[in-house]
Amino acid sequence: MGSSTALTELTMQKYQRMQTCADVQRRSAWRPPYALTTALELLSIEVPRISSKHRGLATTTIVAVPHANDKRHIVGVKVVVWPFPLDTVIIEGQFTCTSPACTWAMFSTYLELEELIVLADSMMRRDRRLCRTTIDALSLYLDEAEAQNGTNSYLFRGYNKCRRALLLARAGTDSSMETRTRLVLLKYGLNCPQVNYPIFVGNNTRPIYLDLAYPEFKICIEYEGSHHAGQWLNDARRRQMIEDAGWKYIQVTK
């Protein structure tokens, strides 16, 4: 729920970041791929919660290079070294950035496990306009990094964290808060609920998607953020239809 608002905000962030990157490119002919938060903004992917010691990632234009001796000093640009597969994509025909899978792996150095899962989910939204990758693509990137590593025992610091995160990540979610709600349930020992579980109620020919559901018990858990304040009547009708269909409805707020 509320995905269209998120799309609008992410699109605005994308074009603001494109302007910043265009300014950098006017000042320098150097063209390493944009990375980390800069890549997320160019890809219209929601930025996860970053700890205070890494807050600078959110305000700086970041690029990646494969070796330390490839670094250059450009005003307003932070350079990070990533000696693993530096997969890239091109945005709007002019901005090269790290691919979603590569960006996700790079973030494993900076994020706790929970936020790494949140980021993976954010890359695999139910809204096809915001879906950027798949579980298989994320896993394949890790396989490629491991294969490139060969007999060398060194892999990137967050590699094992990435493998754990893949076990808990889910495709087809609508918001980061839905993911965080799901992870709270796991922390307290409950089984993982199904995400965006479709049910048909009344005479509707189109399904209602439940944020989180335990179908075997007909229990649904819905996260309602601040944007729901302006649509309380529709939400009340939706809840009534779900409860009339025999489901136990649990509302979660921030």
Buried (B, 14 or more C-beta within 10 A) or exposed (E): BBBEEBBEEBEEBBEEBBEBBEEBEEEEEBEBBBBBBBBBBBBBBBBBEBEEEBEEBBEBBBBBBEEEEEEEEBEEBBBBEBBBBBBBBEBEEEBBBBBBBBBBBBBBBBBBBBBBBBBBBBBBBBEEEBBBBBBEBBBEBBEBBEEEBEEEEEBBEBBEBBEBBBEBBBBBBBBBBBBBBBBEBBEEEEEBBBBBBEBEBEEEEEEBBBBBBBEEEBBBBBBBBEEBEEEEEEBEEBBEBBEEBEBEBEEBEE
